Amino acid sequence: MILSLRHSHAFGTDPTAVAPSGTPQRLNLLLAYGGWRDDSFADQLPTLLQPIGIHCIRTRTATEARHAMMRDRVHVAVVDLSTPADESSTARDASLGASVLHLLRAMTPVPPMILVRGPQASVRESIRGLGDALREGAFSVLERPFPIESMLEMLRRVVNRHYAGYWPVN
């Protein structure tokens, strides 16, 4: 599966083009995930997406994500719900990734969010959690483990739905 995005020639969104401000035009993908776990998708995405002009902003804590959101515009966010609040937090801390979601929902415009969560204890819990996430504005929820192709397909769907298949201009 190859994620393909169209360049908007009308807006000059070639990823190597330079905006009047002197900054390259690109799509910024916030990748907030718990660094205590081996997440192959989190390690593979930057390598796969950089050649097509998508810049992955990798953060391992909610604190790092907040700093990244203040520094860079976020067009799409992939958030692991087990992302710790800060370096002193542990994997046992409950749902600190929710604080990243709170920060994203406060942005204008709110970027589309893909949530990543661990396996759920029961079908009922899985359905309830999925419903809650969608009500909170998530575009999609992926349950670990999943193949990288699932993430790439989800990103393609986000860009098609929210950006009409074109890269954001700024």
C-alpha positions in Angstrom: 0.0 0.0 0.0 1.4 3.3 -1.0 0.1 6.6 0.4 -0.2 9.0 -2.4 -1.1 12.6 -2.1 -1.8 15.0 -4.9 0.1 18.3 -5.1 -2.1 21.3 -5.5 -0.5 23.2 -8.4 -2.9 26.0 -7.9 -1.6 26.6 -4.5 2.0 25.6 -5.2 2.1 22.9 -2.6 5.1 21.0 -4.0 6.8 19.7 -0.8 10.1 21.2 -1.9 8.5 24.6 -2.7 9.1 27.5 -0.4 6.3 29.7 0.9 6.6 33.5 0.9 7.7 33.2 4.6 10.6 31.0 3.5 9.3 27.8 5.1 8.8 24.7 3.1 5.2 23.6 2.4 4.5 20.3 4.0 1.9 18.3 6.0 2.8 18.0 9.7 1.9 14.8 11.4 2.0 14.7 15.2 3.0 11.3 16.3 2.5 11.1 20.1 3.2 7.6 21.4 4.4 6.0 24.7 8.1 5.6 24.2 8.3 2.8 26.7 6.9 0.4 24.2 8.3 -0.9 20.9 5.9 0.6 18.3 7.1 -0.4 14.9 4.6 1.9 13.2 6.0 4.9 15.1 9.5 4.0 13.9 8.5 3.3 10.3 6.2 6.2 9.6 8.9 9.0 9.5 11.0 7.0 7.0 8.0 6.2 4.8 6.4 9.6 4.8 9.3 12.0 4.6 10.0 11.4 0.9 6.4 12.5 0.0 6.7 15.7 2.0 5.0 14.6 5.3 7.0 15.8 8.4 6.5 13.5 11.4 6.8 15.4 14.7 7.6 12.6 17.1 6.8 13.1 20.8 6.9 10.5 23.7 5.0 12.4 26.3 2.0 14.8 26.6 4.5 17.5 27.7 6.6 17.1 24.5 3.4 17.1 22.4 2.2 20.4 24.0 5.6 22.0 23.1 5.4 20.6 19.6 1.9 22.0 19.1 3.0 25.4 20.2 6.0 25.3 17.8 4.4 23.7 14.7 1.0 23.6 13.1 -0.4 20.1 13.3 -2.4 18.9 10.2 -3.0 15.3 11.4 -2.4 13.7 14.8 -1.7 10.0 15.6 -2.1 9.6 19.4 -1.4 6.5 21.4 -3.8 6.6 24.3 -1.1 5.3 26.6 1.2 8.3 26.0 2.5 9.3 29.4 2.1 12.8 30.7 5.9 13.3 31.2 9.1 11.5 31.7 8.3 10.5 35.3 5.0 8.9 34.4 4.8 5.2 34.0 3.0 2.8 31.7 0.6 2.1 34.5 -0.7 5.7 34.6 -4.2 5.6 33.3 -5.0 7.1 29.9 -2.7 10.1 30.0 -2.9 10.2 26.2 -6.3 11.8 26.8 -4.4 14.9 27.9 -2.9 15.1 24.4 -6.4 14.8 22.9 -7.6 17.6 25.1 -4.7 19.8 23.8 -5.6 18.9 20.2 -9.3 19.7 20.6 -8.3 23.1 21.9 -6.5 23.9 18.6 -8.1 25.9 15.8 -8.7 24.3 13.5 -8.8 20.9 15.3 -6.7 18.5 13.3 -8.1 15.0 12.4 -7.0 12.5 15.1 -6.2 8.8 14.7 -6.1 7.1 18.1 -4.1 4.0 18.9 -5.0 1.9 21.9 -4.0 -1.5 23.4 -6.2 -4.6 23.2 -9.4 -4.2 25.2 -10.4 -6.7 28.0 -13.8 -7.4 26.5 -16.0 -6.8 23.4 -18.2 -4.5 25.5 -15.3 -2.5 26.7 -14.0 -2.2 23.2 -17.3 -1.0 21.8 -17.7 1.5 24.6 -14.2 2.8 24.2 -14.6 3.2 20.4 -17.9 5.1 20.9 -16.3 7.4 23.4 -13.4 8.1 21.1 -15.6 8.9 18.1 -17.8 11.2 20.2 -14.6 13.0 21.3 -13.8 13.7 17.7 -11.4 10.9 16.7 -11.3 10.2 13.0 -10.5 6.5 13.7 -9.2 4.1 16.3 -6.7 1.4 15.7 -6.0 -1.4 18.2 -2.5 -2.6 18.7 -1.0 -4.6 17.2 -1.7 -3.6 13.6 0.2 -3.7 10.3 1.8 -0.5 9.1 -0.4 -0.8 6.0 -3.5 -0.1 8.2 -1.9 3.1 9.5 -1.0 4.2 5.9 -4.5 3.5 4.7 -6.0 5.5 7.6 -3.7 8.4 6.8 -4.7 8.3 3.1 -8.4 8.4 4.2 -7.7 11.4 6.5 -6.0 13.4 3.8 -8.8 12.5 1.3 -11.6 13.5 3.6 -10.1 16.5 5.4 -7.8 17.9 2.8 -9.6 16.8 -0.4 -6.6 14.7 -1.3 -4.3 17.7 -1.3 -1.6 18.7 1.1 -2.4 21.6 3.4 -1.0 24.9 2.2 0.4 26.0 5.5 
